[in-house]
Amino acid sequence: MIRKITAGFFACMLAGGAQAAADAPSGWVKCAQPGGTCNMTGTHQTTLGKSGVFAPTVVRTGSFACSTANFPGAPNPSAWCSYNPAVASSSSSSSSSSSSSSSSSSSSSSSSSSGSSSSSSSSSSSSGGSSSSGKGQVGFSTQNGGTTGGAGGATVTVSTGTQLNAALCGRAAVSTPIIIRVNGTINHGNTTKVSGSCNTAADVIDLKGVSNITLIGVGSAALFDQIGIHIREARNIIIQNVHVRNVKKSGSPISNGGDAISMESNVSNVWVDHVTLEASGGESQGYDGLFDMKANTKYVTLSWSHLKNSERGGLVGSGDGDSGNGPVTFHHNHYQNLNSRVPLLRHATAHAYNNYYNGIVESGMNPRIGGKIKAENNYFTNAQNPIGTFYTDDMGYWQVSGNVFAAGVTWLTGDKLHPAGPNVVSTTSITIPYAYTLDSAANTPTIVTSGAGVGRI
């Protein structure tokens, strides 16, 4: 059984040095070739590789089938599966990569809630004050072939926007994997356009027409100050451990249409994790959304992130006719001091679990025009209209379980306001194709505030 997915791109880096010609990391035990069974007892880190190039490591318990399907990002062909003889714990890594293979064991959730429906299709909830789900990649980004970012590629450390653009443009091709570590403040003053295997700009970090990229901050040092990250016509992107703040669409300086992170025009397989996204007001102050997806953006996960101090959290679908987006997963995120759009969901399907909503001024989850959301074990406080269809009569749908509506939650009806509460019941049923573990809703505020955002990876 797979227990946790660990930092695959770091595994590749470590393996590629002293063990450049080996088919297993130094000190590991080769146990099977593809098509065979790796026989082991206990819980260990495992990988699959060849000639010093290895898949993201996966913590497993007991024997397992050696196959590239169980190790997304493995070189093909691969020579050997191997395991680390040291016993692994469920917290054996502090960083994470992707996998489309996950454990299948599940049972119903036992978390208490007020005004919510009962059963859950995921693994059982935790009851302690720390997360039982770990911080590996979980969600729709693990589907459709999985999301591995720049795993297996070169690693470059940058401290300016121009250096970042140069790293993108210096690859052999637009699909050459790369891991870009950001150690410094990226702003308009140190960002210029660079040419090459890229399509960059001077006023935005543009991941346009590219694939196989990991953008990861060093410690708490990666700050994108007044400059947004734009993902367009791209696939297989990981963004981790960065802080994006005060991106404007009007006033000065402007960047990325006022969005902190935005995705549009045929984007797929994106994992955004442990980021802090913030503004200093709403549209009248020049800001737009913190996390927007539109124009055929698919298979996205936003996890362990902190979104705050903005009028608009984010949307899936930019207009009533924008119907080609999703599915999207939102889990273990902290939404703080936001007016609305957490998220606004047009047509698409989303899964939101173990998120903490504190200070939602107008409305929260807003599926509409056929949009559907599965909301599980979320915690709302000081929030108006946490779930429902708002600002339209074109209804969306929700499946609810284990959510807590705590102090300061209000439900407001009116013209084009269709709240799910105060007696919240499901209006649809949504099947989730990946395995996941719910934490207790009651413990979600503690778990999320202690683990979400930049510097906590």
DRENDOLO-232422 format. One record per residue (C-alpha): residue number from 1; x, y negated, z negated; residue in three letters. Coordinates in steps of 0.2 Angstrom, whole numbers, plus 5000, padded with zeros to 4 digits. Layout:
+-----+------+------+------+-----+
:   n :    x :    y :    z : res :
+-----+------+------+------+-----+
: NUM :    X :    Y :    Z : ALA :
...
+-----+------+------+------+-----+
END
This chain:
+-----+------+------+------+-----+
:   n :    x :    y :    z : res :
+-----+------+------+------+-----+
:   1 : 5000 : 5000 : 5000 : MET :
:   2 : 5007 : 4983 : 5005 : ILE :
:   3 : 5008 : 4972 : 4989 : ARG :
:   4 : 5015 : 4956 : 4995 : LYS :
:   5 : 5024 : 4948 : 5010 : ILE :
:   6 : 5040 : 4939 : 5007 : THR :
:   7 : 5051 : 4926 : 5016 : ALA :
:   8 : 5054 : 4934 : 5033 : GLY :
:   9 : 5064 : 4920 : 5041 : PHE :
:  10 : 5076 : 4919 : 5026 : PHE :
:  11 : 5078 : 4938 : 5027 : ALA :
:  12 : 5083 : 4936 : 5045 : CYS :
:  13 : 5096 : 4923 : 5040 : MET :
:  14 : 5103 : 4933 : 5027 : LEU :
:  15 : 5104 : 4949 : 5037 : ALA :
:  16 : 5112 : 4940 : 5052 : GLY :
:  17 : 5128 : 4935 : 5043 : GLY :
:  18 : 5139 : 4949 : 5035 : ALA :
:  19 : 5128 : 4963 : 5042 : GLN :
:  20 : 5127 : 4956 : 5060 : ALA :
:  21 : 5129 : 4973 : 5068 : ALA :
:  22 : 5120 : 4984 : 5055 : ALA :
:  23 : 5102 : 4992 : 5057 : ASP :
:  24 : 5098 : 4989 : 5038 : ALA :
:  25 : 5103 : 4974 : 5026 : PRO :
:  26 : 5118 : 4977 : 5015 : SER :
:  27 : 5114 : 4990 : 5001 : GLY :
:  28 : 5097 : 4995 : 5008 : TRP :
:  29 : 5092 : 5013 : 5012 : VAL :
:  30 : 5088 : 5018 : 5030 : LYS :
:  31 : 5073 : 5029 : 5029 : CYS :
:  32 : 5065 : 5032 : 5046 : ALA :
:  33 : 5064 : 5027 : 5064 : GLN :
:  34 : 5049 : 5020 : 5072 : PRO :
:  35 : 5036 : 5034 : 5074 : GLY :
:  36 : 5042 : 5042 : 5058 : GLY :
:  37 : 5037 : 5040 : 5039 : THR :
:  38 : 5048 : 5031 : 5027 : CYS :
:  39 : 5048 : 5042 : 5011 : ASN :
:  40 : 5051 : 5032 : 4995 : MET :
:  41 : 5044 : 5031 : 4977 : THR :
:  42 : 5040 : 5016 : 4967 : GLY :
:  43 : 5038 : 4998 : 4974 : THR :
:  44 : 5052 : 4991 : 4985 : HIS :
:  45 : 5056 : 4977 : 4998 : GLN :
:  46 : 5055 : 4985 : 5015 : THR :
:  47 : 5059 : 4979 : 5033 : THR :
:  48 : 5062 : 4985 : 5051 : LEU :
:  49 : 5076 : 4980 : 5062 : GLY :
:  50 : 5091 : 4983 : 5073 : LYS :
:  51 : 5108 : 4976 : 5075 : SER :
:  52 : 5107 : 4963 : 5061 : GLY :
:  53 : 5089 : 4956 : 5066 : VAL :
:  54 : 5076 : 4961 : 5054 : PHE :
:  55 : 5057 : 4958 : 5052 : ALA :
:  56 : 5050 : 4948 : 5038 : PRO :
:  57 : 5051 : 4959 : 5022 : THR :
:  58 : 5036 : 4967 : 5015 : VAL :
:  59 : 5034 : 4973 : 4997 : VAL :
:  60 : 5026 : 4991 : 4998 : ARG :
:  61 : 5022 : 5005 : 4985 : THR :
:  62 : 5025 : 5023 : 4990 : GLY :
:  63 : 5029 : 5030 : 5007 : SER :
:  64 : 5023 : 5021 : 5023 : PHE :
:  65 : 5023 : 5023 : 5042 : ALA :
:  66 : 5038 : 5015 : 5051 : CYS :
:  67 : 5031 : 5005 : 5065 : SER :
:  68 : 5032 : 4988 : 5073 : THR :
:  69 : 5014 : 4986 : 5070 : ALA :
:  70 : 5018 : 4986 : 5051 : ASN :
:  71 : 5031 : 4973 : 5053 : PHE :
:  72 : 5026 : 4958 : 5064 : PRO :
:  73 : 5042 : 4949 : 5070 : GLY :
:  74 : 5052 : 4965 : 5071 : ALA :
:  75 : 5064 : 4966 : 5086 : PRO :
:  76 : 5058 : 4977 : 5099 : ASN :
:  77 : 5064 : 4990 : 5101 : PRO :
:  78 : 5069 : 4993 : 5083 : SER :
:  79 : 5081 : 5006 : 5076 : ALA :
:  80 : 5077 : 5009 : 5058 : TRP :
:  81 : 5065 : 5005 : 5044 : CYS :
:  82 : 5074 : 5003 : 5027 : SER :
:  83 : 5070 : 4998 : 5009 : TYR :
:  84 : 5079 : 4990 : 4995 : ASN :
:  85 : 5083 : 5003 : 4982 : PRO :
:  86 : 5080 : 4990 : 4968 : ALA :
:  87 : 5063 : 4990 : 4961 : VAL :
:  88 : 5053 : 4975 : 4967 : ALA :
:  89 : 5040 : 4965 : 4957 : SER :
:  90 : 5025 : 4957 : 4964 : SER :
:  91 : 5034 : 4940 : 4962 : SER :
:  92 : 5050 : 4946 : 4971 : SER :
:  93 : 5051 : 4930 : 4982 : SER :
:  94 : 5046 : 4912 : 4981 : SER :
:  95 : 5044 : 4909 : 4999 : SER :
:  96 : 5033 : 4917 : 5012 : SER :
:  97 : 5031 : 4922 : 5030 : SER :
:  98 : 5018 : 4932 : 5040 : SER :
:  99 : 5011 : 4949 : 5043 : SER :
: 100 : 4995 : 4955 : 5052 : SER :
: 101 : 4996 : 4971 : 5041 : SER :
: 102 : 4989 : 4970 : 5024 : SER :
: 103 : 4982 : 4981 : 5010 : SER :
: 104 : 4964 : 4988 : 5013 : SER :
: 105 : 4959 : 4992 : 4995 : SER :
: 106 : 4944 : 4981 : 4990 : SER :
: 107 : 4931 : 4980 : 4976 : SER :
: 108 : 4918 : 4967 : 4971 : SER :
: 109 : 4922 : 4951 : 4962 : SER :
: 110 : 4918 : 4950 : 4944 : SER :
: 111 : 4920 : 4931 : 4941 : SER :
: 112 : 4906 : 4921 : 4933 : SER :
: 113 : 4898 : 4906 : 4941 : SER :
: 114 : 4883 : 4894 : 4940 : SER :
: 115 : 4871 : 4893 : 4955 : GLY :
: 116 : 4880 : 4906 : 4966 : SER :
: 117 : 4877 : 4922 : 4974 : SER :
: 118 : 4884 : 4938 : 4968 : SER :
: 119 : 4895 : 4950 : 4978 : SER :
: 120 : 4911 : 4948 : 4986 : SER :
: 121 : 4920 : 4958 : 5000 : SER :
: 122 : 4938 : 4955 : 4994 : SER :
: 123 : 4949 : 4963 : 4981 : SER :
: 124 : 4945 : 4961 : 4963 : SER :
: 125 : 4947 : 4945 : 4954 : SER :
: 126 : 4960 : 4941 : 4942 : SER :
: 127 : 4956 : 4935 : 4924 : SER :
: 128 : 4972 : 4927 : 4918 : GLY :
: 129 : 4979 : 4910 : 4920 : GLY :
: 130 : 4991 : 4914 : 4935 : SER :
: 131 : 4986 : 4919 : 4952 : SER :
: 132 : 4985 : 4938 : 4956 : SER :
: 133 : 4985 : 4934 : 4975 : SER :
: 134 : 5004 : 4929 : 4976 : GLY :
: 135 : 5009 : 4916 : 4989 : LYS :
: 136 : 5012 : 4926 : 5004 : GLY :
: 137 : 5003 : 4922 : 5020 : GLN :
: 138 : 4984 : 4927 : 5020 : VAL :
: 139 : 4970 : 4922 : 5031 : GLY :
: 140 : 4965 : 4920 : 5049 : PHE :
: 141 : 4983 : 4915 : 5054 : SER :
: 142 : 4988 : 4934 : 5051 : THR :
: 143 : 4976 : 4939 : 5065 : GLN :
: 144 : 4977 : 4938 : 5084 : ASN :
: 145 : 4995 : 4945 : 5083 : GLY :
: 146 : 5000 : 4936 : 5067 : GLY :
: 147 : 5010 : 4920 : 5064 : THR :
: 148 : 5029 : 4922 : 5061 : THR :
: 149 : 5035 : 4904 : 5066 : GLY :
: 150 : 5053 : 4904 : 5070 : GLY :
: 151 : 5058 : 4920 : 5061 : ALA :
: 152 : 5074 : 4927 : 5069 : GLY :
: 153 : 5079 : 4911 : 5076 : GLY :
: 154 : 5093 : 4899 : 5072 : ALA :
: 155 : 5092 : 4888 : 5057 : THR :
: 156 : 5095 : 4869 : 5058 : VAL :
: 157 : 5094 : 4857 : 5043 : THR :
: 158 : 5089 : 4839 : 5048 : VAL :
: 159 : 5087 : 4823 : 5038 : SER :
: 160 : 5079 : 4811 : 5051 : THR :
: 161 : 5066 : 4812 : 5064 : GLY :
: 162 : 5078 : 4810 : 5078 : THR :
: 163 : 5088 : 4825 : 5072 : GLN :
: 164 : 5072 : 4835 : 5071 : LEU :
: 165 : 5067 : 4831 : 5089 : ASN :
: 166 : 5085 : 4835 : 5094 : ALA :
: 167 : 5083 : 4852 : 5086 : ALA :
: 168 : 5067 : 4855 : 5095 : LEU :
: 169 : 5074 : 4849 : 5112 : CYS :
: 170 : 5091 : 4859 : 5110 : GLY :
: 171 : 5083 : 4876 : 5111 : ARG :
: 172 : 5086 : 4887 : 5127 : ALA :
: 173 : 5068 : 4887 : 5130 : ALA :
: 174 : 5052 : 4880 : 5123 : VAL :
: 175 : 5048 : 4897 : 5116 : SER :
: 176 : 5065 : 4900 : 5108 : THR :
: 177 : 5062 : 4903 : 5089 : PRO :
: 178 : 5069 : 4890 : 5077 : ILE :
: 179 : 5069 : 4887 : 5059 : ILE :
: 180 : 5070 : 4868 : 5055 : ILE :
: 181 : 5074 : 4863 : 5037 : ARG :
: 182 : 5069 : 4845 : 5032 : VAL :
: 183 : 5080 : 4837 : 5019 : ASN :
: 184 : 5076 : 4819 : 5018 : GLY :
: 185 : 5063 : 4806 : 5023 : THR :
: 186 : 5057 : 4805 : 5041 : ILE :
: 187 : 5050 : 4788 : 5046 : ASN :
: 188 : 5048 : 4777 : 5061 : HIS :
: 189 : 5065 : 4769 : 5058 : GLY :
: 190 : 5074 : 4785 : 5060 : ASN :
: 191 : 5063 : 4794 : 5074 : THR :
: 192 : 5067 : 4792 : 5092 : THR :
: 193 : 5062 : 4801 : 5108 : LYS :
: 194 : 5074 : 4815 : 5113 : VAL :
: 195 : 5073 : 4825 : 5130 : SER :
: 196 : 5076 : 4844 : 5133 : GLY :
: 197 : 5065 : 4859 : 5129 : SER :
: 198 : 5052 : 4848 : 5121 : CYS :
: 199 : 5040 : 4834 : 5123 : ASN :
: 200 : 5044 : 4822 : 5109 : THR :
: 201 : 5040 : 4804 : 5105 : ALA :
: 202 : 5046 : 4790 : 5094 : ALA :
: 203 : 5031 : 4787 : 5083 : ASP :
: 204 : 5025 : 4805 : 5079 : VAL :
: 205 : 5033 : 4822 : 5076 : ILE :
: 206 : 5026 : 4831 : 5092 : ASP :
: 207 : 5026 : 4850 : 5093 : LEU :
: 208 : 5019 : 4850 : 5110 : LYS :
: 209 : 5020 : 4864 : 5123 : GLY :
: 210 : 5030 : 4874 : 5111 : VAL :
: 211 : 5030 : 4890 : 5101 : SER :
: 212 : 5039 : 4900 : 5088 : ASN :
: 213 : 5044 : 4886 : 5076 : ILE :
: 214 : 5045 : 4885 : 5057 : THR :
: 215 : 5046 : 4868 : 5049 : LEU :
: 216 : 5050 : 4869 : 5031 : ILE :
: 217 : 5056 : 4857 : 5018 : GLY :
: 218 : 5071 : 4858 : 5006 : VAL :
: 219 : 5065 : 4857 : 4988 : GLY :
: 220 : 5054 : 4842 : 4986 : SER :
: 221 : 5064 : 4831 : 4998 : ALA :
: 222 : 5054 : 4833 : 5014 : ALA :
: 223 : 5044 : 4817 : 5016 : LEU :
: 224 : 5035 : 4811 : 5032 : PHE :
: 225 : 5032 : 4793 : 5028 : ASP :
: 226 : 5019 : 4785 : 5038 : GLN :
: 227 : 5022 : 4797 : 5053 : ILE :
: 228 : 5011 : 4812 : 5057 : GLY :
: 229 : 5014 : 4829 : 5063 : ILE :
: 230 : 5005 : 4833 : 5079 : HIS :
: 231 : 5003 : 4851 : 5086 : ILE :
: 232 : 4996 : 4852 : 5104 : ARG :
: 233 : 4996 : 4866 : 5116 : GLU :
: 234 : 5007 : 4877 : 5104 : ALA :
: 235 : 5007 : 4894 : 5097 : ARG :
: 236 : 5015 : 4903 : 5082 : ASN :
: 237 : 5019 : 4888 : 5071 : ILE :
: 238 : 5023 : 4888 : 5052 : ILE :
: 239 : 5024 : 4871 : 5042 : ILE :
: 240 : 5029 : 4873 : 5024 : GLN :
: 241 : 5034 : 4863 : 5009 : ASN :
: 242 : 5032 : 4845 : 5016 : VAL :
: 243 : 5024 : 4829 : 5011 : HIS :
: 244 : 5015 : 4818 : 5023 : VAL :
: 245 : 5008 : 4802 : 5018 : ARG :
: 246 : 5000 : 4786 : 5024 : ASN :
: 247 : 4998 : 4789 : 5042 : VAL :
: 248 : 4988 : 4775 : 5051 : LYS :
: 249 : 4978 : 4773 : 5067 : LYS :
: 250 : 4976 : 4755 : 5064 : SER :
: 251 : 4987 : 4742 : 5056 : GLY :
: 252 : 5006 : 4744 : 5056 : SER :
: 253 : 5015 : 4756 : 5059 : PRO :
: 254 : 5003 : 4768 : 5068 : ILE :
: 255 : 5005 : 4787 : 5071 : SER :
: 256 : 4996 : 4802 : 5076 : ASN :
: 257 : 4979 : 4794 : 5077 : GLY :
: 258 : 4979 : 4791 : 5058 : GLY :
: 259 : 4980 : 4810 : 5055 : ASP :
: 260 : 4993 : 4818 : 5043 : ALA :
: 261 : 4993 : 4834 : 5052 : ILE :
: 262 : 4982 : 4837 : 5068 : SER :
: 263 : 4980 : 4851 : 5080 : MET :
: 264 : 4972 : 4850 : 5097 : GLU :
: 265 : 4971 : 4857 : 5115 : SER :
: 266 : 4974 : 4876 : 5115 : ASN :
: 267 : 4983 : 4879 : 5098 : VAL :
: 268 : 4983 : 4896 : 5090 : SER :
: 269 : 4991 : 4904 : 5075 : ASN :
: 270 : 4996 : 4891 : 5063 : VAL :
: 271 : 5000 : 4893 : 5045 : TRP :
: 272 : 5002 : 4877 : 5035 : VAL :
: 273 : 5007 : 4881 : 5017 : ASP :
: 274 : 5012 : 4871 : 5001 : HIS :
: 275 : 5010 : 4854 : 5009 : VAL :
: 276 : 5005 : 4838 : 5001 : THR :
: 277 : 4994 : 4827 : 5012 : LEU :
: 278 : 4988 : 4810 : 5006 : GLU :
: 279 : 4982 : 4793 : 5012 : ALA :
: 280 : 4979 : 4777 : 5002 : SER :
: 281 : 4961 : 4774 : 5007 : GLY :
: 282 : 4949 : 4776 : 5022 : GLY :
: 283 : 4945 : 4771 : 5039 : GLU :
: 284 : 4944 : 4752 : 5035 : SER :
: 285 : 4962 : 4753 : 5028 : GLN :
: 286 : 4968 : 4761 : 5044 : GLY :
: 287 : 4968 : 4780 : 5040 : TYR :
: 288 : 4959 : 4795 : 5047 : ASP :
: 289 : 4959 : 4813 : 5043 : GLY :
: 290 : 4972 : 4823 : 5033 : LEU :
: 291 : 4970 : 4840 : 5042 : PHE :
: 292 : 4961 : 4840 : 5058 : ASP :
: 293 : 4958 : 4854 : 5071 : MET :
: 294 : 4950 : 4852 : 5088 : LYS :
: 295 : 4949 : 4856 : 5106 : ALA :
: 296 : 4952 : 4875 : 5105 : ASN :
: 297 : 4962 : 4877 : 5089 : THR :
: 298 : 4961 : 4895 : 5083 : LYS :
: 299 : 4968 : 4906 : 5069 : TYR :
: 300 : 4973 : 4894 : 5056 : VAL :
: 301 : 4977 : 4895 : 5038 : THR :
: 302 : 4979 : 4881 : 5026 : LEU :
: 303 : 4985 : 4887 : 5009 : SER :
: 304 : 4992 : 4881 : 4992 : TRP :
: 305 : 4991 : 4863 : 4998 : SER :
: 306 : 4986 : 4846 : 4990 : HIS :
: 307 : 4975 : 4834 : 4999 : LEU :
: 308 : 4971 : 4818 : 4991 : LYS :
: 309 : 4966 : 4800 : 4991 : ASN :
: 310 : 4958 : 4799 : 5008 : SER :
: 311 : 4941 : 4796 : 5015 : GLU :
: 312 : 4942 : 4811 : 5026 : ARG :
: 313 : 4949 : 4828 : 5021 : GLY :
: 314 : 4948 : 4836 : 5038 : GLY :
: 315 : 4938 : 4843 : 5052 : LEU :
: 316 : 4936 : 4858 : 5063 : VAL :
: 317 : 4928 : 4852 : 5079 : GLY :
: 318 : 4929 : 4833 : 5084 : SER :
: 319 : 4912 : 4831 : 5091 : GLY :
: 320 : 4895 : 4840 : 5093 : ASP :
: 321 : 4901 : 4848 : 5109 : GLY :
: 322 : 4918 : 4854 : 5103 : ASP :
: 323 : 4913 : 4872 : 5100 : SER :
: 324 : 4929 : 4882 : 5104 : GLY :
: 325 : 4938 : 4881 : 5087 : ASN :
: 326 : 4941 : 4893 : 5072 : GLY :
: 327 : 4942 : 4904 : 5063 : PRO :
: 328 : 4951 : 4895 : 5049 : VAL :
: 329 : 4955 : 4900 : 5031 : THR :
: 330 : 4957 : 4888 : 5017 : PHE :
: 331 : 4963 : 4895 : 5000 : HIS :
: 332 : 4971 : 4889 : 4984 : HIS :
: 333 : 4970 : 4871 : 4989 : ASN :
: 334 : 4968 : 4856 : 4978 : HIS :
: 335 : 4956 : 4843 : 4986 : TYR :
: 336 : 4957 : 4827 : 4975 : GLN :
: 337 : 4948 : 4810 : 4977 : ASN :
: 338 : 4941 : 4813 : 4994 : LEU :
: 339 : 4925 : 4806 : 5001 : ASN :
: 340 : 4920 : 4820 : 5013 : SER :
: 341 : 4925 : 4833 : 5026 : ARG :
: 342 : 4932 : 4847 : 5015 : VAL :
: 343 : 4930 : 4853 : 5028 : PRO :
: 344 : 4918 : 4846 : 5041 : LEU :
: 345 : 4914 : 4862 : 5052 : LEU :
: 346 : 4906 : 4861 : 5069 : ARG :
: 347 : 4902 : 4877 : 5077 : HIS :
: 348 : 4917 : 4887 : 5069 : ALA :
: 349 : 4919 : 4900 : 5056 : THR :
: 350 : 4929 : 4897 : 5040 : ALA :
: 351 : 4933 : 4906 : 5024 : HIS :
: 352 : 4936 : 4895 : 5009 : ALA :
: 353 : 4941 : 4904 : 4992 : TYR :
: 354 : 4949 : 4898 : 4976 : ASN :
: 355 : 4950 : 4880 : 4980 : ASN :
: 356 : 4949 : 4866 : 4967 : TYR :
: 357 : 4938 : 4851 : 4971 : TYR :
: 358 : 4939 : 4836 : 4960 : ASN :
: 359 : 4932 : 4819 : 4964 : GLY :
: 360 : 4922 : 4823 : 4980 : ILE :
: 361 : 4913 : 4806 : 4982 : VAL :
: 362 : 4900 : 4810 : 4996 : GLU :
: 363 : 4900 : 4828 : 5002 : SER :
: 364 : 4911 : 4843 : 5002 : GLY :
: 365 : 4910 : 4859 : 5013 : MET :
: 366 : 4899 : 4853 : 5028 : ASN :
: 367 : 4896 : 4867 : 5041 : PRO :
: 368 : 4884 : 4861 : 5054 : ARG :
: 369 : 4878 : 4864 : 5072 : ILE :
: 370 : 4879 : 4883 : 5069 : GLY :
: 371 : 4896 : 4882 : 5059 : GLY :
: 372 : 4898 : 4895 : 5046 : LYS :
: 373 : 4908 : 4896 : 5030 : ILE :
: 374 : 4911 : 4909 : 5017 : LYS :
: 375 : 4914 : 4901 : 5000 : ALA :
: 376 : 4920 : 4911 : 4986 : GLU :
: 377 : 4927 : 4908 : 4969 : ASN :
: 378 : 4929 : 4889 : 4972 : ASN :
: 379 : 4928 : 4877 : 4957 : TYR :
: 380 : 4920 : 4860 : 4959 : PHE :
: 381 : 4920 : 4846 : 4947 : THR :
: 382 : 4915 : 4827 : 4949 : ASN :
: 383 : 4908 : 4832 : 4966 : ALA :
: 384 : 4893 : 4826 : 4975 : GLN :
: 385 : 4884 : 4839 : 4987 : ASN :
: 386 : 4898 : 4852 : 4986 : PRO :
: 387 : 4891 : 4863 : 5000 : ILE :
: 388 : 4877 : 4860 : 5013 : GLY :
: 389 : 4874 : 4852 : 5030 : THR :
: 390 : 4875 : 4833 : 5030 : PHE :
: 391 : 4873 : 4818 : 5041 : TYR :
: 392 : 4863 : 4829 : 5054 : THR :
: 393 : 4848 : 4840 : 5055 : ASP :
: 394 : 4858 : 4853 : 5066 : ASP :
: 395 : 4860 : 4865 : 5052 : MET :
: 396 : 4875 : 4876 : 5048 : GLY :
: 397 : 4876 : 4891 : 5036 : TYR :
: 398 : 4885 : 4897 : 5021 : TRP :
: 399 : 4888 : 4913 : 5012 : GLN :
: 400 : 4892 : 4910 : 4993 : VAL :
: 401 : 4899 : 4920 : 4979 : SER :
: 402 : 4907 : 4916 : 4962 : GLY :
: 403 : 4908 : 4897 : 4964 : ASN :
: 404 : 4908 : 4886 : 4949 : VAL :
: 405 : 4899 : 4870 : 4949 : PHE :
: 406 : 4905 : 4862 : 4933 : ALA :
: 407 : 4903 : 4845 : 4925 : ALA :
: 408 : 4899 : 4830 : 4936 : GLY :
: 409 : 4892 : 4840 : 4950 : VAL :
: 410 : 4877 : 4832 : 4958 : THR :
: 411 : 4865 : 4837 : 4972 : TRP :
: 412 : 4858 : 4823 : 4983 : LEU :
: 413 : 4844 : 4825 : 4996 : THR :
: 414 : 4838 : 4812 : 5008 : GLY :
: 415 : 4838 : 4809 : 5027 : ASP :
: 416 : 4849 : 4821 : 5036 : LYS :
: 417 : 4856 : 4827 : 5019 : LEU :
: 418 : 4853 : 4846 : 5017 : HIS :
: 419 : 4863 : 4852 : 5001 : PRO :
: 420 : 4864 : 4870 : 4997 : ALA :
: 421 : 4860 : 4866 : 4978 : GLY :
: 422 : 4856 : 4865 : 4964 : PRO :
: 423 : 4850 : 4883 : 4967 : ASN :
: 424 : 4864 : 4889 : 4979 : VAL :
: 425 : 4860 : 4905 : 4989 : VAL :
: 426 : 4868 : 4912 : 5004 : SER :
: 427 : 4860 : 4909 : 5021 : THR :
: 428 : 4871 : 4920 : 5032 : THR :
: 429 : 4884 : 4934 : 5030 : SER :
: 430 : 4901 : 4933 : 5036 : ILE :
: 431 : 4914 : 4948 : 5039 : THR :
: 432 : 4932 : 4944 : 5034 : ILE :
: 433 : 4944 : 4955 : 5044 : PRO :
: 434 : 4959 : 4953 : 5033 : TYR :
: 435 : 4962 : 4959 : 5015 : ALA :
: 436 : 4963 : 4946 : 5001 : TYR :
: 437 : 4963 : 4945 : 4982 : THR :
: 438 : 4952 : 4933 : 4973 : LEU :
: 439 : 4957 : 4924 : 4957 : ASP :
: 440 : 4944 : 4920 : 4944 : SER :
: 441 : 4935 : 4904 : 4948 : ALA :
: 442 : 4936 : 4898 : 4930 : ALA :
: 443 : 4955 : 4899 : 4931 : ASN :
: 444 : 4956 : 4891 : 4948 : THR :
: 445 : 4959 : 4873 : 4942 : PRO :
: 446 : 4974 : 4879 : 4932 : THR :
: 447 : 4981 : 4891 : 4945 : ILE :
: 448 : 4979 : 4878 : 4959 : VAL :
: 449 : 4986 : 4862 : 4950 : THR :
: 450 : 5001 : 4872 : 4944 : SER :
: 451 : 5005 : 4880 : 4961 : GLY :
: 452 : 4999 : 4869 : 4976 : ALA :
: 453 : 5008 : 4856 : 4985 : GLY :
: 454 : 5026 : 4852 : 4990 : VAL :
: 455 : 5040 : 4858 : 4979 : GLY :
: 456 : 5031 : 4873 : 4972 : ARG :
: 457 : 5034 : 4886 : 4985 : ILE :
+-----+------+------+------+-----+
END
